[in-house]
């Protein structure tokens, strides 16, 4: 089911995820949505540490923290 999350929303992980570079991001790590995939079923999330780490994350594994300003 598609999520109502959108680009540049701040989110936190509810499950551990592995970045494109192989780093494990633990539950509770905050990041920013930088791409929406499959009409809101999956997202590309950027994390501050390690620098500019990216990970594909399912909507079910994200919790909103702060809505991006429209």
HELIX and SHEET records of a PDB file:
HELIX    1   1 UNK A   38  UNK A   40  5                                   3    
HELIX    2   2 UNK A   59  UNK A   61  5                                   3    
SHEET    1   A 5 UNK A  53  UNK A  58  0                                        
SHEET    2   A 5 UNK A  42  UNK A  47 -1                                        
SHEET    3   A 5 UNK A  30  UNK A  37 -1                                        
SHEET    4   A 5 UNK A  10  UNK A  13 -1                                        
SHEET    5   A 5 UNK A  62  UNK A  66 -1                                        
SHEET    1   B 2 UNK A  17  UNK A  18  0                                        
SHEET    2   B 2 UNK A  24  UNK A  25 -1                                        
END                                                                             
